[in-house]
Structure formats: structure tokens, C-alpha cells
């Protein structure tokens, strides 16, 4: 966690009232809050926008992009780049598991009394 007022950019990948408010409060003056997540319509305490002169920027990651002369949906492009080894995601991965084991690895808060399994 960074000290509030020292952060230049916050990428909100959730898009809820709580995440907007926290993001706006930890940003430094004239920082940028990037809304990348879509949770639905929300109302939030936006006074830090004008007191701190923040920029609120939208980001749509689901457009079409051209890579090596081929225009396709961005997600298709990204998955192909990863599959081809052109993007290394190892720095982003904290846990891996076999796809067939997903039910054993995913915990739902709707399952009271179940322990969260340890990921390997």
C-alpha cells in the first residue's frame, strides 16, 4: 500500500463506488483515475476530483486491434500473443493450476463453511 498523495495513476479495474472513492483519495493532486472496470451505474463521493484537480479517464479494453496486419478483437490478439510466447506473463502470475481442477481451486463466498483451498 502506498502512502496517500504519492500515487500518480490509479487503474480501477472494478468500477464500484468504494473503489472509485479509495482511488481518488490516494491519488496525488492532479493525478489520474483510470476507469477500466465496468460494474454498472454508480454514485460516489467525487469531491476529490475538483479539490485535487484529478483527471478521470475511461478505458475500453474490448475493442478491435491490428497486430502484424491482422485486425481482430483485442482479447483474441492478446491470447494469441501469449500462446506464441511473445508476451511473458510470469511476472503477473501468483498461482497456477490445471484447468480440470478449477472447482477444487475456486472458493465462493456463497458456500458458507467451506475452507478456501491452498493454491500451489
C-alpha positions as CSV (number, residue, x, y, z in Angstrom):
1,X,0.0,0.0,0.0
2,X,1.4,3.4,-1.0
3,X,1.1,6.5,1.2
4,X,-1.9,8.6,0.1
5,X,-1.0,11.6,-2.0
6,X,2.0,9.9,-3.6
7,X,0.3,8.0,-6.4
8,X,0.2,9.4,-10.0
9,X,-2.2,7.0,-11.6
10,X,-4.8,4.5,-10.2
11,X,-6.3,1.9,-12.6
12,X,-9.7,1.0,-11.2
13,X,-10.5,-2.4,-12.7
14,X,-13.6,-3.0,-10.6
15,X,-15.6,0.2,-11.1
16,X,-17.6,0.3,-7.9
17,X,-18.4,3.2,-5.6
18,X,-15.9,2.0,-3.0
19,X,-13.0,1.6,-5.4
20,X,-13.6,5.0,-7.1
21,X,-13.6,6.7,-3.7
22,X,-10.4,4.9,-2.4
23,X,-8.6,5.5,-5.7
24,X,-9.5,9.2,-5.8
25,X,-8.4,9.7,-2.2
26,X,-5.0,8.0,-2.5
27,X,-4.0,9.9,-5.7
28,X,-1.8,12.9,-5.5
29,X,-3.0,16.3,-6.7
30,X,-3.5,16.3,-10.5
31,X,-3.3,12.5,-10.6
32,X,-5.3,10.4,-12.9
33,X,-8.0,7.9,-12.1
34,X,-8.5,5.4,-15.0
35,X,-11.8,3.6,-15.1
36,X,-11.1,0.2,-16.7
37,X,-13.7,-1.9,-14.8
38,X,-17.4,-1.9,-15.5
39,X,-19.6,-2.8,-12.6
40,X,-22.7,-0.8,-13.6
41,X,-24.1,2.6,-12.8
42,X,-22.8,4.1,-9.5
43,X,-22.8,7.2,-7.5
44,X,-19.7,8.1,-5.5
45,X,-18.2,10.9,-3.4
46,X,-16.4,12.7,-6.2
47,X,-15.2,15.9,-4.3
48,X,-11.6,14.8,-4.6
49,X,-11.9,15.3,-8.4
50,X,-12.2,19.0,-8.1
51,X,-10.3,19.6,-4.8
52,X,-7.3,17.7,-6.1
53,X,-7.9,18.6,-9.8
54,X,-7.9,14.9,-10.7
55,X,-8.4,13.6,-14.2
56,X,-11.0,10.8,-14.7
57,X,-10.3,8.8,-17.8
58,X,-12.2,5.9,-19.3
59,X,-10.5,2.9,-20.8
60,X,-12.2,0.3,-23.1
61,X,-10.1,-2.8,-23.4
62,X,-12.6,-4.7,-25.6
63,X,-12.1,-3.1,-29.0
64,X,-10.6,-4.4,-32.2
65,X,-6.9,-4.0,-32.7
66,X,-4.4,-4.7,-35.5
67,X,-1.4,-6.8,-34.8
68,X,1.0,-7.8,-37.6
69,X,-1.6,-6.6,-40.2
70,X,-4.4,-8.7,-38.8
71,X,-7.4,-6.9,-37.3
72,X,-9.3,-8.9,-34.7
73,X,-10.9,-8.5,-31.2
74,X,-8.3,-7.4,-28.7
75,X,-8.8,-10.4,-26.4
76,X,-8.1,-12.8,-29.3
77,X,-4.9,-10.8,-30.2
78,X,-3.7,-10.9,-26.6
79,X,-4.4,-14.6,-26.1
80,X,-2.5,-15.4,-29.4
81,X,0.4,-13.3,-28.3
82,X,0.7,-15.1,-25.0
83,X,0.3,-18.5,-26.7
84,X,3.0,-17.7,-29.2
85,X,5.3,-16.7,-26.3
86,X,5.5,-13.0,-27.5
87,X,4.2,-11.8,-24.1
88,X,5.7,-13.1,-20.9
89,X,3.1,-13.2,-18.1
90,X,5.2,-14.9,-15.5
91,X,5.6,-11.7,-13.5
92,X,1.8,-11.4,-13.2
93,X,1.1,-15.0,-12.1
94,X,0.9,-15.8,-8.4
95,X,-0.7,-19.3,-8.7
96,X,-1.3,-21.8,-11.4
97,X,-3.4,-25.0,-11.5
98,X,-4.7,-27.5,-14.0
99,X,-7.9,-26.3,-15.7
100,X,-9.6,-29.6,-14.9
101,X,-9.1,-28.8,-11.2
102,X,-10.8,-25.4,-11.2
103,X,-13.7,-26.5,-9.0
104,X,-11.3,-27.5,-6.3
105,X,-9.4,-24.2,-6.5
106,X,-12.2,-21.6,-6.6
107,X,-13.8,-20.6,-3.4
108,X,-17.2,-18.9,-3.4
109,X,-18.4,-16.7,-0.6
110,X,-21.9,-18.3,-1.2
111,X,-20.6,-21.6,0.1
112,X,-20.7,-21.0,3.9
113,X,-18.4,-23.2,6.0
114,X,-16.1,-24.1,3.2
115,X,-12.4,-23.5,3.6
116,X,-10.6,-21.7,0.9
117,X,-8.2,-24.3,-0.7
118,X,-4.5,-23.6,-0.7
119,X,-3.2,-22.8,-4.2
120,X,0.0,-24.4,-5.4
